[in-house]
Amino acid sequence: MTRYLSRGAQIFTDLFSLSVAFWFAFLFRFEFDPEFETYKLLFFSWPYVVLFQYLLMVMFGVPRFAWRYVGLKEMTRILAALGIASAVLVCFRLGLVHVGGYAKYVIIPLSVLAMNFIMAFMFITGTRVLRRILAEREERGQRARETDVVAQRTLLIGAGRAGVMVAKEVSQNPNLGMDVVGFIDDDPVKIGTTIQGHRVLGDTASMGALVAKHRVEQAIITIAAASGSSIRAIVTRCEEIPLPVKIIPGIYEILDGRVNLSRIRPVTIEDLLGREAVKLDLKAIGEFLTGKRVMVTGAGGSIGSEICRQAARFNPEKIVLVEQAENVLFDIHRELVRTAPDIPCVPCIADICDEKRVDELFTLHAPQVVFHAAAHKHVPMMEWNPGEAVKNNVFGTRTAADAADRHGAKAFVMISTDKAVNPTSIMGASKRVAEIYVQGLSQRSKTKFTAVRFGNVLGSAGSVIPVFKEQIASGGPVTVTHPDMQRYFMTIPEACQLVMQSATMGEGGEIFVLGMGEPVFIKDLAKDLIRLSGFSEEEIPVEYTGLRPGEKLFEELSCEGENMTKTRHPKIFIGKIDSYPLAEVERGLKELAAVTNSTDGEVVRKVLGSIVPEMTAPHQA
């Protein structure tokens, strides 16, 4: 009963608002002193105009909109309904120029129709906006009464789109414990303006004085696509004040135009190394993946699992997760079932070196797109276990690639590494041999074989950052192999997005290279991480231990003579690398097969060097 009373009240309010708008339009037109004939015209036309306007609103679904959640989309529909109603009335009016008798009482002045349109829109939307304002105020009051959280005076750094979203979310959730005092932004045009009820107080240079004046207790960086250098400058400024600072998730984590404020977190080393958001050709990736059967080998690894997440965004027919390690396969499968419930995800425990098992999986699932991320990747570990590097990285790749060729997959994308360029390590050389094999296979296969090279990914399992964090947590020291050690870095989501973009470009046989930006000194990485953890270098020292087996001081993304060329994407390049005849590659693999069980690194290195002539001896510290 309450529901019908509420709906009846809304209908009455709408009809009353339209009526008031029509009356005011007439009264304004005749300066509140209409003649008797004008009153007759008003009374005669009033019900017809109001009912016609309401009929158009019903046709546009306006009465079904919940008043509590009215927004720009609902206002647009109201504007369209009243606009079309007014246009019809104007046309009707223009068609009745020469009429007499009672028909003259439907000739409404054009100025009345124009004012009626404006006021009807104002009254109809105004009642809904007022309802929303009152409801939100009541909810905020209720939440404030129910929560015991003491709100911290918070400064939002960045008054762009993400900052507006944060301010909006905070205003609706008092239990988050944030009292926004205003924005900081370096855009002079924004300074002094008001956004979501909060002023842009000044720029970062004046932040110290503003923090003292407004008694600010914390700052949040609300720049979703800020560069690492920008975040570094902001963090340094906050440390000088001093002021605790946090950051919102990256732009790729912001979904449906909303910021998940539970994921606001302290600034991390990944933020200081942050890069511009990747711009993707979503249409091309959609055509490549939507409705396709996708297989990911190494699906539980850092890169493989992120490829699964990114691929799920494009609604493939199903995702086949191939992984040797049971626990990580369990984790990514459970995550995808939760986050992409409409996409069948098939977990398959398999060793890619097991030809029979791999062939069974291809027969059963007939994948059309294969992302081959399974590999042994740790340089020193592969120096100690050289035969396993060859077995997994070379022959595992051959097994997966041959199966893709044999079963008619449309595309096979091999994840490679910058360590395959002028390799000094067994791991790097094994990945280069894998590149050579897929290039050779592409010469006779209908499957489109490509490889994608990139450098280190931030936060991947076993990478330098988790190791540094563990060392800091245990009290130090933080160990760096050499003061001149440099590496390229890229976030895991960025790398995987670019891998998928690269896959849409290849014709077969290409080796794509991702633009990694500028290399980073590992010693600087260590020092930043110590500082972000709240320590000084006196408390947590950096120690240099010397290069490990197979390591290089500098990584390269392409060999001399590869003549990198641009693609249509600014962060993706193609290496013009001559492919080897497949017969020649097969002869090299026969020699390599004989040493897969060898524990003698020099023996394995010699055979790899015969296939990869650019392989060199490791750097000596």
Phi and psi in degrees as a GROMACS rama.xvg file:
@    title "Ramachandran Plot"
@    xaxis  label "Phi"
@    yaxis  label "Psi"
@TYPE xy
-59.4847  -39.5261  THR-2
-60.3922  -43.9737  ARG-3
-70.5756  -34.3971  TYR-4
-64.5939  -41.9074  LEU-5
-64.152  -44.4619  SER-6
-63.8033  -39.8152  ARG-7
-63.8349  -38.1237  GLY-8
-65.601  -36.892  ALA-9
-67.2846  -41.5922  GLN-10
-62.8244  -45.7705  ILE-11
-60.8178  -42.3261  PHE-12
-62.3741  -42.1611  THR-13
-63.5908  -45.8559  ASP-14
-64.9166  -37.8861  LEU-15
-66.6137  -41.2312  PHE-16
-63.6972  -42.7879  SER-17
-65.0674  -36.9312  LEU-18
-67.0923  -45.738  SER-19
-61.4562  -40.6033  VAL-20
-61.4136  -42.9107  ALA-21
-66.8366  -42.3652  PHE-22
-64.2201  -46.4082  TRP-23
-63.2753  -36.5304  PHE-24
-60.2797  -44.1811  ALA-25
-65.0898  -45.84  PHE-26
-65.3495  -39.737  LEU-27
-63.9566  -42.4117  PHE-28
-60.1303  -39.1406  ARG-29
-106.722  23.2569  PHE-30
52.7206  40.7236  GLU-31
60.825  23.2722  PHE-32
-142.975  59.1816  ASP-33
-74.3974  155.238  PRO-34
-77.3768  170.209  GLU-35
-60.7531  -40.3782  PHE-36
-63.7282  -33.907  GLU-37
-68.2026  -39.1622  THR-38
-62.0979  -38.5749  TYR-39
-63.2386  -41.6063  LYS-40
-62.232  -41.4796  LEU-41
-62.4708  -49.7935  LEU-42
-67.2634  -35.4  PHE-43
-71.8872  -42.1192  PHE-44
-86.682  -22.0558  SER-45
-50.4784  -56.3529  TRP-46
-64.0087  -36.2083  PRO-47
-67.5657  -43.4316  TYR-48
-64.3569  -47.4347  VAL-49
-63.5226  -45.6259  VAL-50
-66.5393  -37.2015  LEU-51
-64.8635  -43.3392  PHE-52
-61.5293  -42.6785  GLN-53
-67.8318  -35.3301  TYR-54
-61.099  -42.991  LEU-55
-63.7835  -37.4069  LEU-56
-64.0028  -39.2874  MET-57
-64.6341  -42.099  VAL-58
-62.5813  -31.0529  MET-59
-89.7654  4.19888  PHE-60
75.7096  15.4502  GLY-61
-61.899  -43.3749  VAL-62
-62.7855  -17.9489  PRO-63
-81.8764  -14.601  ARG-64
-69.3863  135.28  PHE-65
-72.7849  123.011  ALA-66
-62.0128  -33.3771  TRP-67
-62.4176  -27.4173  ARG-68
-117.571  27.9779  TYR-69
-61.4118  139.071  VAL-70
-146.901  -165.373  GLY-71
-61.9589  -38.6979  LEU-72
-62.0302  -44.3842  LYS-73
-66.5558  -39.591  GLU-74
-64.0898  -35.2798  MET-75
-63.7653  -40.9129  THR-76
-66.2064  -39.3607  ARG-77
-63.207  -43.973  ILE-78
-60.978  -40.9196  LEU-79
-66.333  -43.6488  ALA-80
-62.5391  -48.9102  ALA-81
-70.7954  -32.0171  LEU-82
-65.0264  -45.4387  GLY-83
-66.8322  -40.1151  ILE-84
-59.9466  -43.604  ALA-85
-66.66  -38.9331  SER-86
-62.8351  -40.8858  ALA-87
-64.9628  -42.353  VAL-88
-64.6848  -38.2841  LEU-89
-64.2274  -44.9951  VAL-90
-61.6366  -41.0558  CYS-91
-62.5236  -41.4898  PHE-92
-64.3081  -42.6281  ARG-93
-68.4359  -24.2693  LEU-94
-84.3305  -3.99903  GLY-95
-118.72  48.4703  LEU-96
-74.727  -43.4675  VAL-97
-111.345  76.4038  HIS-98
-131.352  158.943  VAL-99
-135.973  -168.75  GLY-100
63.845  -146.679  GLY-101
-69.0469  -18.9199  TYR-102
-63.1405  -21.2281  ALA-103
-66.9975  -16.5633  LYS-104
-81.144  4.58281  TYR-105
-112.885  5.50045  VAL-106
-88.1231  92.1539  ILE-107
-87.867  130.788  ILE-108
-55.6577  142.312  PRO-109
-62.156  -35.6455  LEU-110
-64.382  -34.2176  SER-111
-65.8162  -43.13  VAL-112
-63.2014  -38.6827  LEU-113
-65.7221  -47.7957  ALA-114
-66.5396  -36.1151  MET-115
-62.5544  -41.1926  ASN-116
-59.3415  -47.1135  PHE-117
-64.1995  -48.1043  ILE-118
-71.2578  -34.0095  MET-119
-62.5844  -43.4759  ALA-120
-62.941  -41.9741  PHE-121
-63.5431  -44.5327  MET-122
-71.2935  -42.651  PHE-123
-64.3625  -47.0442  ILE-124
-73.5443  -35.0675  THR-125
-61.2126  -42.0354  GLY-126
-63.3752  -36.9227  THR-127
-72.1398  -42.7385  ARG-128
-62.5495  -41.5498  VAL-129
-61.1137  -40.9348  LEU-130
-61.5531  -42.2437  ARG-131
-66.5884  -43.0493  ARG-132
-59.9337  -46.7569  ILE-133
-64.6746  -40.2989  LEU-134
-66.8843  -42.6555  ALA-135
-66.8759  -37.3967  GLU-136
-64.1166  -40.7694  ARG-137
-65.4099  -41.3153  GLU-138
-64.995  -42.89  GLU-139
-61.7034  -40.7158  ARG-140
-64.1358  -41.1479  GLY-141
-64.2195  -43.7022  GLN-142
-65.3894  -39.7774  ARG-143
-63.4174  -36.7168  ALA-144
-70.6128  -30.1211  ARG-145
-85.1593  -20.0964  GLU-146
-99.9878  149.424  THR-147
-104.513  7.46881  ASP-148
-72.5653  131.73  VAL-149
-87.4835  121.037  VAL-150
-71.9364  131.576  ALA-151
-92.2976  137.485  GLN-152
-70.2205  118.306  ARG-153
-120.903  136.701  THR-154
-107.274  128.702  LEU-155
-96.8055  120.365  LEU-156
-97.4334  104.334  ILE-157
119.198  110.424  GLY-158
-106.642  33.6041  ALA-159
-88.8591  -158.379  GLY-160
-59.0423  -45.4484  ARG-161
-65.8387  -38.8909  ALA-162
-62.1566  -39.6969  GLY-163
-63.3599  -41.9738  VAL-164
-63.0721  -41.2571  MET-165
-63.8977  -46.753  VAL-166
-59.0436  -40.2965  ALA-167
-65.6975  -44.504  LYS-168
-64.3677  -41.9198  GLU-169
-63.115  -41.7657  VAL-170
-63.2254  -27.4216  SER-171
-92.4089  -7.08748  GLN-172
-133.455  78.6319  ASN-173
-63.5917  -22.36  PRO-174
-71.4365  -3.79358  ASN-175
-75.0125  -14.1702  LEU-176
76.1195  32.7441  GLY-177
-125.723  130.021  MET-178
-116.035  99.6385  ASP-179
-71.9892  121.856  VAL-180
-94.4323  -16.1367  VAL-181
155.994  -176.363  GLY-182
-108.727  156.595  PHE-183
-119.857  132.979  ILE-184
-154.471  139.966  ASP-185
-84.9822  -0.668719  ASP-186
-80.93  112.117  ASP-187
-60.819  -25.5002  PRO-188
-66.6413  -32.5632  VAL-189
-82.929  -25.1407  LYS-190
-61.7317  128.91  ILE-191
94.4132  -14.7345  GLY-192
-81.1708  166.804  THR-193
-115.93  128.566  THR-194
-127.078  123.796  ILE-195
51.8386  36.1842  GLN-196
81.9404  5.79367  GLY-197
-122.898  136.554  HIS-198
-79.1424  147.725  ARG-199
-84.7253  105.532  VAL-200
-77.6622  -30.9091  LEU-201
171.577  -165.163  GLY-202
-104.809  178.358  ASP-203
-65.5374  -27.6789  THR-204
-64.6199  -31.0343  ALA-205
-97.2059  11.4071  SER-206
-62.8419  -38.1697  MET-207
-58.1536  -48.0186  GLY-208
-65.7886  -38.378  ALA-209
-67.5762  -37.7109  LEU-210
-62.2695  -43.2867  VAL-211
-68.027  -43.0461  ALA-212
-63.7353  -41.8639  LYS-213
-99.5583  7.92602  HIS-214
53.7973  47.2361  ARG-215
-71.2669  137.908  VAL-216
-106.782  -21.4694  GLU-217
-158.316  159.169  GLN-218
-124.653  149.579  ALA-219
-127.064  125.675  ILE-220
-78.5148  114.201  ILE-221
-114.449  47.0614  THR-222
-114.42  101.862  ILE-223
-65.2197  -31.5959  ALA-224
-118.922  36.1021  ALA-225
-69.7083  145.308  ALA-226
-75.0271  160.967  SER-227
-60.1155  -39.2046  GLY-228
-66.1196  -36.1195  SER-229
-66.0195  -44.6139  SER-230
-65.4288  -40.8871  ILE-231
-58.2506  -43.8121  ARG-232
-64.3331  -40.3734  ALA-233
-66.4158  -44.8956  ILE-234
-61.5203  -43.1236  VAL-235
-60.4334  -42.4444  THR-236
-64.3669  -41.2093  ARG-237
-66.4292  -36.4041  CYS-238
-66.8021  -33.3769  GLU-239
-69.0856  -28.2028  GLU-240
-65.5727  -50.8797  ILE-241
-89.1485  154.047  PRO-242
-148.28  124.132  LEU-243
-59.4826  137.004  PRO-244
-131.571  139.115  VAL-245
-126.566  178.453  LYS-246
-142.864  150.283  ILE-247
-81.8217  166.291  ILE-248
-60.9006  158.866  PRO-249
-64.1417  163.076  GLY-250
-59.3944  -30.2025  ILE-251
-72.1645  -13.2765  TYR-252
-94.3467  -7.49754  GLU-253
-89.4273  115.908  ILE-254
-115.659  145.626  LEU-255
55.8881  29.8718  ASP-256
69.384  20.1344  GLY-257
-128.781  142.347  ARG-258
-97.1849  127.766  VAL-259
-80.0757  97.9064  ASN-260
-67.5745  -17.0813  LEU-261
-68.3073  -14.6867  SER-262
-99.8145  4.94143  ARG-263
-62.8587  131.977  ILE-264
-145.229  168.027  ARG-265
-62.5771  155.035  PRO-266
-65.7227  135.46  VAL-267
-115.928  170.97  THR-268
-62.3985  -31.4133  ILE-269
-61.4439  -33.6206  GLU-270
-69.127  -39.7937  ASP-271
-67.6273  -25.1841  LEU-272
-98.558  10.8602  LEU-273
-58.2521  151.214  GLY-274
-124.916  168.691  ARG-275
-60.1469  147.644  GLU-276
-60.5832  141.23  ALA-277
-75.7252  129.977  VAL-278
-97.0535  121.936  LYS-279
-110.304  149.638  LEU-280
-86.5093  85.4302  ASP-281
-63.0227  -31.8555  LEU-282
-64.4291  -44.9723  LYS-283
-65.606  -41.6161  ALA-284
-66.6169  -38.4649  ILE-285
-61.6132  -43.7204  GLY-286
-63.8906  -30.7785  GLU-287
-76.2706  -33.8979  PHE-288
-114.846  -31.8285  LEU-289
-60.4847  128.521  THR-290
74.6366  6.33939  GLY-291
-98.8623  155.342  LYS-292
-88.4296  117.237  ARG-293
-111.705  132.564  VAL-294
-116.391  135.664  MET-295
-123.926  116.946  VAL-296
-88.3256  150.045  THR-297
65.6887  36.4777  GLY-298
-66.973  -17.5035  ALA-299
-92.7278  -7.08594  GLY-300
-76.991  176.48  GLY-301
-60.0366  -47.3154  SER-302
-77.4352  -46.3892  ILE-303
-58.8365  -43.41  GLY-304
-67.2262  -37.1156  SER-305
-70.4985  -34.6181  GLU-306
-61.5391  -40.1967  ILE-307
-59.7915  -45.4892  CYS-308
-62.7122  -45.6845  ARG-309
-67.1149  -40.7118  GLN-310
-62.9564  -35.7328  ALA-311
-62.883  -23.7443  ALA-312
-64.291  -21.7444  ARG-313
-105.812  18.2528  PHE-314
51.8348  59.3235  ASN-315
-69.7117  165.061  PRO-316
-63.2831  -42.7  GLU-317
-164.334  161.142  LYS-318
-120.176  124.134  ILE-319
-100.367  116.721  VAL-320
-97.558  110.73  LEU-321
-107.05  121.832  VAL-322
-155.728  140.852  GLU-323
-83.444  -34.0323  GLN-324
-87.1393  120.447  ALA-325
-64.3051  -43.8152  GLU-326
-65.4964  -45.8695  ASN-327
-70.1209  -30.7468  VAL-328
-65.3024  -41.143  LEU-329
-59.4798  -42.8874  PHE-330
-65.0669  -49.1387  ASP-331
-70.636  -34.6154  ILE-332
-65.0095  -43.9524  HIS-333
-63.3248  -39.9533  ARG-334
-63.111  -45.8255  GLU-335
-67.2994  -35.679  LEU-336
-61.9136  -35.9745  VAL-337
-77.2947  -43.8179  ARG-338
-89.289  -23.5102  THR-339
-133.313  64.571  ALA-340
-63.9677  -21.2439  PRO-341
-86.3586  -5.40231  ASP-342
-106.841  118.633  ILE-343
-61.1717  125.522  PRO-344
-120.543  118.348  CYS-345
-106.881  112.687  VAL-346
-83.0663  127.188  PRO-347
-128.627  113.21  CYS-348
-79.5364  122.362  ILE-349
-162.203  146.739  ALA-350
-96.5398  123.602  ASP-351
-67.938  -10.8301  ILE-352
-82.2627  -10.8843  CYS-353
-86.1313  96.7907  ASP-354
-59.9701  -41.7711  GLU-355
-64.6913  -44.8975  LYS-356
-65.8843  -43.226  ARG-357
-62.3999  -41.9137  VAL-358
-63.6484  -38.6993  ASP-359
-60.7011  -42.5941  GLU-360
-65.8322  -40.4458  LEU-361
-67.4312  -37.6716  PHE-362
-65.3005  -42.8827  THR-363
-70.6554  -42.4042  LEU-364
-106.739  -14.4767  HIS-365
43.2943  58.8646  ALA-366
-64.3608  142.937  PRO-367
-96.2967  -29.1232  GLN-368
-127.64  128.307  VAL-369
-121.128  123.554  VAL-370
-103.56  114.126  PHE-371
-98.7218  96.1058  HIS-372
-108.696  -4.20667  ALA-373
-70.6353  127.632  ALA-374
-172.256  157.221  ALA-375
-89.5778  128.805  HIS-376
-121.551  -12.7384  LYS-377
-83.8645  119.674  HIS-378
-59.975  -56.717  VAL-379
-61.7919  -37.1919  PRO-380
-62.5866  -36.9935  MET-381
-76.6168  -24.5684  MET-382
-66.5712  -33.9859  GLU-383
-80.7564  -23.9318  TRP-384
-128.927  64.6187  ASN-385
-63.1446  -38.0978  PRO-386
-63.8379  -35.2977  GLY-387
-69.7154  -33.4288  GLU-388
-60.9651  -46.2129  ALA-389
-65.6262  -43.8076  VAL-390
-60.3863  -47.265  LYS-391
-83.3103  -49.6896  ASN-392
-74.3847  -36.0674  ASN-393
-92.1599  -59.2846  VAL-394
-78.4882  -26.4678  PHE-395
-65.4717  -41.3994  GLY-396
-63.9676  -42.521  THR-397
-61.175  -42.0583  ARG-398
-61.2023  -47.3914  THR-399
-66.8863  -41.8257  ALA-400
-66.6955  -42.9531  ALA-401
-61.8103  -39.4901  ASP-402
-65.5216  -40.3281  ALA-403
-62.0258  -41.0526  ALA-404
-65.644  -46.9144  ASP-405
-65.6138  -35.9876  ARG-406
-97.7508  7.85949  HIS-407
73.6356  33.444  GLY-408
-62.2134  147.492  ALA-409
-74.4061  -39.9496  LYS-410
-145.94  145.269  ALA-411
-132.975  117.788  PHE-412
-113.709  114.908  VAL-413
-93.4534  129.776  MET-414
-84.5844  116.572  ILE-415
-111.534  -163.202  SER-416
-148.944  154.71  THR-417
-66.0232  -16.3438  ASP-418
-73.3081  -8.51241  LYS-419
-80.2057  -8.46269  ALA-420
-88.5979  123.678  VAL-421
42.3794  56.7755  ASN-422
-64.2858  140.877  PRO-423
-109.798  -13.6531  THR-424
-109.127  159.201  SER-425
-66.5103  -38.2251  ILE-426
-61.5722  -48.8151  MET-427
-61.5817  -41.9436  GLY-428
-66.3913  -37.809  ALA-429
-64.8946  -36.31  SER-430
-70.9276  -33.7129  LYS-431
-66.2293  -39.8741  ARG-432
-62.9502  -38.822  VAL-433
-62.9925  -40.717  ALA-434
-58.9562  -46.6527  GLU-435
-59.4968  -40.1154  ILE-436
-66.3036  -47.1664  TYR-437
-67.6479  -31.8761  VAL-438
-63.0894  -44.8721  GLN-439
-64.0499  -41.1066  GLY-440
-64.7913  -33.3326  LEU-441
-63.9587  -20.3979  SER-442
-67.5885  -25.868  GLN-443
-121.777  0.652182  ARG-444
-102.593  150.397  SER-445
-81.2313  -15.9731  LYS-446
-72.9418  139.266  THR-447
-85.7935  104.418  LYS-448
-96.7072  126.954  PHE-449
-138.167  161.146  THR-450
-128.147  149.393  ALA-451
-127.867  121.444  VAL-452
-100.748  139.098  ARG-453
-155.328  170.906  PHE-454
-88.2857  -150.212  GLY-455
-69.6883  145.511  ASN-456
-108.703  137.773  VAL-457
-68.8344  128.223  LEU-458
80.308  7.25203  GLY-459
-70.4487  158.37  SER-460
-57.3615  128.318  ALA-461
80.7732  1.40813  GLY-462
-79.2768  176.681  SER-463
-67.094  -34.6691  VAL-464
-66.4785  -48.4161  ILE-465
-58.0744  -35.4002  PRO-466
-65.3129  -45.4292  VAL-467
-60.8659  -43.2071  PHE-468
-61.5294  -40.2871  LYS-469
-64.3174  -41.0294  GLU-470
-66.5346  -39.3807  GLN-471
-65.7891  -42.5126  ILE-472
-61.6159  -29.6314  ALA-473
-91.3646  6.36869  SER-474
95.936  5.2244  GLY-475
82.5609  -177.585  GLY-476
-76.837  166.603  PRO-477
-92.0726  125.33  VAL-478
-100.532  127.878  THR-479
-120.844  136.893  VAL-480
-70.2408  -35.2972  THR-481
-156.048  139.952  HIS-482
-63.8989  -21.0706  PRO-483
-98.831  5.82923  ASP-484
-65.0419  127.525  MET-485
-127.813  149.035  GLN-486
-144.604  151.855  ARG-487
-84.8633  144.877  TYR-488
-132.554  149.819  PHE-489
-150.789  145.976  MET-490
-72.4324  153.845  THR-491
-60.5566  -47.8283  ILE-492
-60.2844  -40.0591  PRO-493
-62.629  -45.9781  GLU-494
-59.5567  -44.4732  ALA-495
-71.3872  -35.0718  CYS-496
-63.8866  -41.6759  GLN-497
-70.9217  -31.1206  LEU-498
-60.6113  -46.3902  VAL-499
-66.342  -37.8579  MET-500
-63.8228  -42.4699  GLN-501
-59.8369  -39.9697  SER-502
-60.9471  -28.3563  ALA-503
-76.9214  -15.2549  THR-504
-93.7925  -28.2203  MET-505
-69.1625  148.448  GLY-506
-105.051  -12.5601  GLU-507
124.573  126.719  GLY-508
92.3044  -4.3617  GLY-509
-79.9108  152.788  GLU-510
-115.778  110.154  ILE-511
-87.0408  145.125  PHE-512
-124.431  126.662  VAL-513
-84.885  135.388  LEU-514
-68.0756  115.501  GLY-515
-98.0151  1.49062  MET-516
77.1593  -146.541  GLY-517
-95.9658  144.246  GLU-518
-69.462  155.702  PRO-519
-117.484  135.354  VAL-520
-69.9304  128.57  PHE-521
-64.15  -32.741  ILE-522
-63.5368  -37.2148  LYS-523
-67.6284  -36.3205  ASP-524
-60.3016  -45.4655  LEU-525
-62.4525  -43.682  ALA-526
-66.5816  -40.6824  LYS-527
-61.6635  -43.1018  ASP-528
-66.5651  -38.5356  LEU-529
-60.7738  -44.725  ILE-530
-66.4155  -42.3071  ARG-531
-66.7763  -22.8969  LEU-532
-83.7881  -0.124923  SER-533
89.6301  17.1329  GLY-534
-119.129  164.795  PHE-535
-105.132  168.204  SER-536
-69.4694  -20.2761  GLU-537
-70.0309  -35.3749  GLU-538
-79.6807  -41.8226  GLU-539
-122.901  96.4278  ILE-540
-77.228  159.812  PRO-541
-101.495  129.805  VAL-542
-120.878  142.894  GLU-543
-102.747  128.137  TYR-544
-110.787  -8.02789  THR-545
94.2362  152.402  GLY-546
-62.8553  143.363  LEU-547
-90.1945  167.7  ARG-548
-55.2277  128.5  PRO-549
84.0851  -5.24189  GLY-550
-78.962  151.174  GLU-551
-113.315  153.661  LYS-552
-71.1703  -39.1066  LEU-553
-126.516  137.224  PHE-554
-95.1482  152.063  GLU-555
-122.318  151.342  GLU-556
-100.812  -16.515  LEU-557
-152.577  153.551  SER-558
-82.7705  159.262  CYS-559
-62.4451  131.969  GLU-560
92.3043  -2.65375  GLY-561
-79.1124  -16.1684  GLU-562
51.2634  68.369  ASN-563
-60.9163  132.565  MET-564
-120.826  152.5  THR-565
-76.6527  154.332  LYS-566
-111.909  -173.223  THR-567
-71.8765  -10.7223  ARG-568
-104.195  130.211  HIS-569
-65.5373  -17.1163  PRO-570
-106.247  10.0013  LYS-571
-126.856  129.907  ILE-572
-124.946  159.291  PHE-573
-113.725  127.755  ILE-574
-85.2948  121.298  GLY-575
-79.6757  81.9088  LYS-576
-109.069  122.351  ILE-577
-63.7273  132.75  ASP-578
-87.3267  156.734  SER-579
-91.6406  145.909  TYR-580
-58.9565  138.023  PRO-581
-59.7326  -37.133  LEU-582
-61.2777  -39.4069  ALA-583
-66.9889  -39.1783  GLU-584
-63.4421  -43.1257  VAL-585
-61.2722  -39.1998  GLU-586
-62.1369  -41.1213  ARG-587
-65.0907  -37.794  GLY-588
-68.2238  -30.9373  LEU-589
-63.0928  -42.4325  LYS-590
-64.8241  -38.8864  GLU-591
-68.5609  -35.0172  LEU-592
-61.0543  -28.6439  ALA-593
-71.9353  -14.8698  ALA-594
-115.692  14.2957  VAL-595
-66.5212  -22.2522  THR-596
-101.992  10.7781  ASN-597
-78.836  143.529  SER-598
-104.602  2.13047  THR-599
-93.1193  106.754  ASP-600
-60.6141  -34.6162  GLY-601
-67.8444  -36.8299  GLU-602
-63.8496  -47.5924  VAL-603
-64.6086  -41.7674  VAL-604
-60.85  -39.4806  ARG-605
-63.968  -43.064  LYS-606
-68.7634  -41.7875  VAL-607
-60.3418  -39.7662  LEU-608
-64.2401  -28.6641  GLY-609
-71.4656  -24.6952  SER-610
-91.9646  -34.4737  ILE-611
-114.888  86.4298  VAL-612
-63.1087  -22.3075  PRO-613
-80.7447  -2.09225  GLU-614
-64.5622  135.217  MET-615
-125.178  168.175  THR-616
-70.3243  147.845  ALA-617
-63.6217  152.004  PRO-618
-65.4368  139.684  HIS-619
-103.18  125.067  GLN-620
